[in-house]
Amino acid sequence: MSKPKQLTPEQKIKALEQELADTKLKAQFFEAIVDVLDKDFGVRITKKQRSKLLNKKR
């Protein structure tokens, strides 16, 4: 195996900006899912309910 190349600061910034953009897109997607569940199906997902669901699975 060869060692990974060191990125220049500009390359690293570009990669991090792309990762940030991807993360923002994922967040928007999940927010849209939550909105659809709430508006179309009457399912409300809040932080408190999520923790209850996680505890039930354990």
C-alpha positions in Angstrom: 0.0 0.0 0.0 1.2 3.4 -0.8 0.9 6.3 1.6 -1.9 8.8 0.8 -0.7 12.0 -0.7 -0.6 15.1 1.4 -3.2 17.6 0.2 -2.2 21.2 -0.3 -4.1 23.6 1.9 -6.2 24.6 -1.1 -7.1 21.0 -1.9 -8.0 20.4 1.7 -10.2 23.5 1.9 -11.9 22.4 -1.4 -12.5 18.9 0.0 -13.9 20.2 3.3 -16.2 22.7 1.4 -17.5 19.8 -0.6 -18.0 17.7 2.5 -19.9 20.6 4.1 -22.1 21.0 1.1 -22.9 17.3 1.2 -23.7 17.4 4.9 -26.0 20.4 4.4 -27.8 18.6 1.6 -28.3 15.6 3.8 -29.7 17.8 6.6 -32.1 19.4 4.2 -33.2 16.0 3.0 -33.9 14.7 6.5 -35.7 17.9 7.5 -37.9 17.4 4.4 -38.7 13.9 5.5 -39.6 15.0 9.0 -41.9 17.7 7.4 -43.6 15.2 5.2 -44.2 12.8 8.1 -45.7 15.6 10.1 -47.8 17.2 7.4 -49.0 14.2 5.5 -49.1 11.5 8.2 -49.5 13.4 11.4 -46.3 11.9 12.8 -44.3 14.3 14.9 -40.7 13.4 15.5 -39.1 15.5 18.3 -35.9 15.0 20.1 -37.7 13.6 23.1 -39.6 11.0 21.1 -36.4 10.0 19.3 -34.7 9.2 22.5 -37.7 7.2 23.7 -37.6 5.2 20.4 -33.9 4.5 20.8 -34.3 3.3 24.4 -37.1 0.9 23.3 -34.7 -0.7 20.8 -32.1 -1.4 23.4 
